[in-house]
C-alpha cells in the first residue's frame, strides 16, 4: 500500500474506532498539515505520525477527548501537558502551533 493510501486508511480507521469525537476528527482532517499525517489512537488520544507503520512518530502534540466534552492537549510525550480546552478547534490549533514541518 502506498503512503497516501495508508494515510487515508488510517483516517478511516480512526473514524471507525469511536474513541475520538467526530468533531475533532473533522477539524483535524480539514487541516492539510494534519491530513497528510497518519492518525493513530492510543489510550483514546488522537496522534499524528509522520510514518504509516509502527513505531509511529511522537514529534507532534496530540489530543485526548475527555468525558464532559473538553479536550486535553499533550505532547509530544505524555509527560508534556499543554492544557485543557473547551473546543475541538482550540485543540487542533494547539497541535498546529508547534507541528514540525514534514
C-alpha positions in Angstrom: 0.0 0.0 0.0 1.4 3.4 -0.9 1.8 6.2 1.7 -1.3 8.2 0.6 -3.5 5.1 0.7 -2.1 4.1 4.1 -2.8 7.6 5.5 -6.4 7.5 4.0 -6.9 4.1 5.6 -5.6 5.4 8.9 -8.2 8.2 8.9 -10.9 5.7 8.0 -9.9 3.5 11.0 -9.7 6.5 13.3 -13.3 7.4 12.5 -14.4 3.8 12.9 -12.6 3.4 16.3 -15.1 5.5 18.2 -12.8 6.7 21.0 -12.3 10.2 19.4 -15.1 12.6 18.8 -16.1 13.1 15.1 -15.9 16.9 15.6 -12.2 16.6 16.4 -11.5 14.2 13.5 -13.4 16.5 11.1 -11.4 19.6 12.1 -8.0 17.7 12.1 -8.8 16.3 8.6 -9.7 19.8 7.4 -6.1 20.9 8.1 -3.8 19.9 5.2 -0.8 19.6 7.5 -2.6 17.1 9.8 -4.4 15.3 6.9 -1.0 14.3 5.5 -0.1 12.6 8.7 -1.1 9.1 9.8 -3.6 9.3 12.6 -3.4 6.7 15.3 -5.3 6.3 18.5 -3.7 5.2 21.7 -5.5 5.3 25.1 -8.2 7.4 23.5 -5.7 10.0 22.3 -5.6 11.2 18.6 -1.9 11.2 17.5 -0.4 12.4 14.2 2.5 10.4 12.9 4.9 11.1 10.0 5.2 7.3 9.4 2.4 4.9 8.5 3.8 1.9 10.2 4.6 1.1 13.8 6.5 2.5 15.6 4.7 5.8 14.9 6.4 9.1 15.5 5.9 11.1 18.7 7.0 14.5 17.4 3.6 16.3 17.5 1.2 17.3 20.1 -1.9 15.0 20.5 -5.4 15.3 21.8 -7.5 13.3 24.3 -11.3 13.7 24.0 -12.3 13.9 27.7 -15.6 13.0 29.3 -17.8 16.1 29.6 -16.9 17.4 26.2 -13.5 19.0 26.9 -10.2 18.2 25.2 -6.8 17.7 26.8 -3.7 18.5 24.6 -0.4 16.9 25.4 2.8 16.3 23.7 4.9 15.4 22.1 5.2 13.0 25.1 2.6 12.1 27.7 4.7 14.0 30.3 4.2 17.2 28.3 0.8 18.7 29.3 -0.2 21.6 27.2 -3.7 22.1 28.8 -7.4 21.6 28.7 -9.6 23.4 26.1 -13.3 23.5 25.6 -13.5 23.2 21.8 -12.1 20.8 19.2 -11.0 23.9 17.2 -8.8 25.1 20.1 -7.3 21.6 20.4 -6.4 21.4 16.7 -4.9 25.0 16.8 -2.7 23.9 19.7 -1.5 20.9 17.8 -0.8 23.1 14.7 1.0 25.7 16.8 4.1 23.5 17.2 3.7 20.9 14.4 7.1 20.1 12.9 7.5 20.6 9.2 7.4 17.3 7.3 
